[in-house]
């Protein structure tokens, strides 16, 4: 019976397999330094296959820094950590689809790679700006339990803070910041949908390096825009006499499928006898491209009814091909001059039905491209402070981004897809969660949020600490609670459709004792040990560890029931059923198999000996042959 590994995939090994599929001759072997061999790439052969000459002088255009290779290796290094559910700190645990994840965002991003691969519609982050006083993550990972406990206590082995200040005099000032950002962006890109995008707030200190890193991660062609955001009014006491009043929001797309859209002006619809009950409008059928750019769209349209010809303009071709024209004409989507006396057109136009527009954009409104000029009313830094201060009846967090600003970015990214997942892995005071709930209340969307935040401690002299908040996560969770109730009160018509809850999960060490080595996959335990599961772990901990292992979303419904005195957990109606009891009787196993789950999990120590395991496999082979069965 297959064992759960409880380890994230080796991304480097996966990439090697992909390369071998494309260029099998380029994957070879070399010594691994331990007496064995490992797979390697023949880069000279790969360059030749790609039509590139082998480099002799070693020169090329690239962006690099001290620590780049280590940071890339860190992104690819598997993680054996887990996320432990905390229903008591959550809101609407059983029904919500939102997540609040506490812990190092690099480790959390690794854990999300399977469950949320290609499923996140939009990412917004507001990372440290590296001003010389910012605290950066110290990405030095350890496996020793004592060292990790110190780290979870925000201390390293020397008793120093988990975050370290990055002073301007540090010789690795820019390199440390780049090394922090690079692996996180690499992992974040994997999570985006093909039509998804990331928005990153930054100021002048690192905007150049940020764009270069994003060019590495996303590709130069996927740069969308830089949005200037005015953070304050002009100051007089400034270096060089110039007040830096603006910050920047850099946007990159996962692919060319992304398109930012906003609601446009109300359109004119016509009701005609030939299409009763189907109001329609028209749109220009030409495109601002040349015949050389779109040769398939450079043709003469002929009106099938009158024979009148409409040649394409060499400098502005048709927006469709000749084949598409035939399809559109058969579907009554082409309107010719003279078809309707009230239309003043001189060339064919494209017809749109009102119900299709409404499904995309709302009652009678079309979608328009977005300008880099942000709309009025989104506020400045001081407004962000006022928002959260009013929500908490006191100052607990300084200069968060304003909720209207983040709401605008989420809206233009999800105007068509209103049920996408929004991720913020530098969530701070959880402004992004606030914005998602507010936008859902306003336009009826079903967007879900995932907030990730390290529990950075509040200083004992801070107003937040005096108000009872010991770390930033406590502030963020409380903001979501308060903002959700406020929004619900302002929009009573939303009812239960508005999700203002969130599930809290916290990053921690593996659920298993360190009795397994990488590669053994749990096929041996320490002699005499009846179970390799840590004694402080609950069945809910084990269940969510299995969800991560199997790449299942953490926000689906989970139901617990008793079968003959044994707890049985059913995830998402049968996508997974788990029973972690000891000595599970055959009747319980048989009932689980009868329900035909897609996956089933049991505790390895729950079976007295190998014959019992064979019996389980046989029961599932007979009753539910398509169920994948594993043990932990």
Secondary structure as the mmCIF struct_conf table of DSSP 4:
data_model
#
loop_
_struct_conf.conf_type_id
_struct_conf.id
_struct_conf.beg_label_comp_id
_struct_conf.beg_label_asym_id
_struct_conf.beg_label_seq_id
_struct_conf.end_label_comp_id
_struct_conf.end_label_asym_id
_struct_conf.end_label_seq_id
STRN STRN1 UNK A 2 UNK A 3
HELX_LH_PP_P HELX_LH_PP_P1 UNK A 4 UNK A 4
BEND BEND1 UNK A 7 UNK A 7
HELX_RH_AL_P HELX_RH_AL_P1 UNK A 11 UNK A 22
HELX_RH_3T_P HELX_RH_3T_P1 UNK A 24 UNK A 26
STRN STRN2 UNK A 27 UNK A 31
BEND BEND2 UNK A 33 UNK A 36
STRN STRN3 UNK A 37 UNK A 41
HELX_RH_AL_P HELX_RH_AL_P2 UNK A 43 UNK A 49
TURN_TY1_P TURN_TY1_P1 UNK A 50 UNK A 51
HELX_LH_PP_P HELX_LH_PP_P2 UNK A 53 UNK A 55
BEND BEND3 UNK A 56 UNK A 57
TURN_TY1_P TURN_TY1_P2 UNK A 66 UNK A 67
HELX_RH_AL_P HELX_RH_AL_P3 UNK A 68 UNK A 76
BEND BEND4 UNK A 77 UNK A 77
STRN STRN4 UNK A 82 UNK A 85
HELX_RH_3T_P HELX_RH_3T_P2 UNK A 87 UNK A 89
BEND BEND5 UNK A 90 UNK A 90
STRN STRN5 UNK A 91 UNK A 91
BEND BEND6 UNK A 92 UNK A 92
TURN_TY1_P TURN_TY1_P3 UNK A 93 UNK A 95
STRN STRN6 UNK A 99 UNK A 102
BEND BEND7 UNK A 103 UNK A 103
HELX_RH_AL_P HELX_RH_AL_P4 UNK A 105 UNK A 111
TURN_TY1_P TURN_TY1_P4 UNK A 112 UNK A 118
STRN STRN7 UNK A 120 UNK A 125
BEND BEND8 UNK A 132 UNK A 133
STRN STRN8 UNK A 135 UNK A 137
HELX_RH_AL_P HELX_RH_AL_P5 UNK A 145 UNK A 152
TURN_TY1_P TURN_TY1_P5 UNK A 153 UNK A 154
STRN STRN9 UNK A 155 UNK A 155
TURN_TY1_P TURN_TY1_P6 UNK A 157 UNK A 158
BEND BEND9 UNK A 159 UNK A 159
STRN STRN10 UNK A 161 UNK A 161
BEND BEND10 UNK A 162 UNK A 162
STRN STRN11 UNK A 163 UNK A 165
TURN_TY1_P TURN_TY1_P7 UNK A 168 UNK A 169
TURN_TY1_P TURN_TY1_P8 UNK A 171 UNK A 172
HELX_RH_AL_P HELX_RH_AL_P6 UNK A 173 UNK A 191
STRN STRN12 UNK A 192 UNK A 202
TURN_TY1_P TURN_TY1_P9 UNK A 204 UNK A 206
HELX_RH_AL_P HELX_RH_AL_P7 UNK A 207 UNK A 218
HELX_RH_3T_P HELX_RH_3T_P3 UNK A 220 UNK A 222
STRN STRN13 UNK A 223 UNK A 230
BEND BEND11 UNK A 232 UNK A 232
HELX_LH_PP_P HELX_LH_PP_P3 UNK A 233 UNK A 235
BEND BEND12 UNK A 236 UNK A 237
HELX_RH_3T_P HELX_RH_3T_P4 UNK A 239 UNK A 241
STRN STRN14 UNK A 246 UNK A 253
BEND BEND13 UNK A 254 UNK A 255
TURN_TY1_P TURN_TY1_P10 UNK A 256 UNK A 257
STRN STRN15 UNK A 262 UNK A 266
HELX_LH_PP_P HELX_LH_PP_P4 UNK A 267 UNK A 268
STRN STRN16 UNK A 270 UNK A 270
HELX_RH_3T_P HELX_RH_3T_P5 UNK A 273 UNK A 275
TURN_TY1_P TURN_TY1_P11 UNK A 276 UNK A 277
STRN STRN17 UNK A 280 UNK A 284
STRN STRN18 UNK A 286 UNK A 286
BEND BEND14 UNK A 288 UNK A 288
TURN_TY1_P TURN_TY1_P12 UNK A 291 UNK A 293
HELX_RH_3T_P HELX_RH_3T_P6 UNK A 295 UNK A 297
STRN STRN19 UNK A 301 UNK A 302
TURN_TY1_P TURN_TY1_P13 UNK A 304 UNK A 306
STRN STRN20 UNK A 309 UNK A 310
HELX_LH_PP_P HELX_LH_PP_P5 UNK A 311 UNK A 312
STRN STRN21 UNK A 313 UNK A 313
TURN_TY1_P TURN_TY1_P14 UNK A 314 UNK A 315
STRN STRN22 UNK A 316 UNK A 316
STRN STRN23 UNK A 318 UNK A 318
BEND BEND15 UNK A 319 UNK A 320
HELX_RH_AL_P HELX_RH_AL_P8 UNK A 322 UNK A 330
TURN_TY1_P TURN_TY1_P15 UNK A 331 UNK A 332
STRN STRN24 UNK A 334 UNK A 335
TURN_TY1_P TURN_TY1_P16 UNK A 337 UNK A 338
BEND BEND16 UNK A 339 UNK A 340
TURN_TY1_P TURN_TY1_P17 UNK A 341 UNK A 342
BEND BEND17 UNK A 346 UNK A 347
STRN STRN25 UNK A 349 UNK A 353
HELX_RH_AL_P HELX_RH_AL_P9 UNK A 354 UNK A 361
BEND BEND18 UNK A 362 UNK A 362
TURN_TY1_P TURN_TY1_P18 UNK A 363 UNK A 364
STRN STRN26 UNK A 365 UNK A 368
BEND BEND19 UNK A 372 UNK A 373
HELX_LH_PP_P HELX_LH_PP_P6 UNK A 374 UNK A 375
TURN_TY1_P TURN_TY1_P19 UNK A 376 UNK A 377
HELX_RH_AL_P HELX_RH_AL_P10 UNK A 381 UNK A 392
TURN_TY1_P TURN_TY1_P20 UNK A 393 UNK A 393
BEND BEND20 UNK A 394 UNK A 394
BEND BEND21 UNK A 397 UNK A 397
BEND BEND22 UNK A 399 UNK A 399
HELX_LH_PP_P HELX_LH_PP_P7 UNK A 400 UNK A 402
HELX_RH_AL_P HELX_RH_AL_P11 UNK A 403 UNK A 413
BEND BEND23 UNK A 414 UNK A 416
TURN_TY1_P TURN_TY1_P21 UNK A 418 UNK A 419
STRN STRN27 UNK A 421 UNK A 424
BEND BEND24 UNK A 425 UNK A 426
TURN_TY1_P TURN_TY1_P22 UNK A 428 UNK A 430
HELX_RH_AL_P HELX_RH_AL_P12 UNK A 431 UNK A 443
STRN STRN28 UNK A 448 UNK A 453
HELX_LH_PP_P HELX_LH_PP_P8 UNK A 456 UNK A 456
STRN STRN29 UNK A 457 UNK A 457
HELX_LH_PP_P HELX_LH_PP_P9 UNK A 458 UNK A 459
TURN_TY1_P TURN_TY1_P23 UNK A 460 UNK A 461
BEND BEND25 UNK A 462 UNK A 462
HELX_RH_AL_P HELX_RH_AL_P13 UNK A 463 UNK A 466
TURN_TY1_P TURN_TY1_P24 UNK A 467 UNK A 468
STRN STRN30 UNK A 471 UNK A 471
HELX_RH_AL_P HELX_RH_AL_P14 UNK A 472 UNK A 490
HELX_RH_3T_P HELX_RH_3T_P7 UNK A 492 UNK A 497
BEND BEND26 UNK A 498 UNK A 498
STRN STRN31 UNK A 502 UNK A 502
STRN STRN32 UNK A 503 UNK A 508
BEND BEND27 UNK A 509 UNK A 509
BEND BEND28 UNK A 511 UNK A 511
STRN STRN33 UNK A 512 UNK A 512
BEND BEND29 UNK A 514 UNK A 514
TURN_TY1_P TURN_TY1_P25 UNK A 518 UNK A 522
TURN_TY1_P TURN_TY1_P26 UNK A 527 UNK A 528
BEND BEND30 UNK A 530 UNK A 530
STRN STRN34 UNK A 533 UNK A 533
TURN_TY1_P TURN_TY1_P27 UNK A 535 UNK A 536
HELX_RH_AL_P HELX_RH_AL_P15 UNK A 539 UNK A 550
TURN_TY1_P TURN_TY1_P28 UNK A 551 UNK A 551
TURN_TY1_P TURN_TY1_P29 UNK A 554 UNK A 555
BEND BEND31 UNK A 556 UNK A 556
STRN STRN35 UNK A 558 UNK A 563
TURN_TY1_P TURN_TY1_P30 UNK A 564 UNK A 565
STRN STRN36 UNK A 566 UNK A 571
TURN_TY1_P TURN_TY1_P31 UNK A 572 UNK A 575
STRN STRN37 UNK A 576 UNK A 579
BEND BEND32 UNK A 582 UNK A 583
HELX_RH_AL_P HELX_RH_AL_P16 UNK A 586 UNK A 594
TURN_TY1_P TURN_TY1_P32 UNK A 595 UNK A 596
BEND BEND33 UNK A 598 UNK A 598
STRN STRN38 UNK A 599 UNK A 602
HELX_RH_3T_P HELX_RH_3T_P8 UNK A 604 UNK A 606
BEND BEND34 UNK A 607 UNK A 609
HELX_RH_AL_P HELX_RH_AL_P17 UNK A 610 UNK A 623
TURN_TY1_P TURN_TY1_P33 UNK A 625 UNK A 626
STRN STRN39 UNK A 628 UNK A 631
#
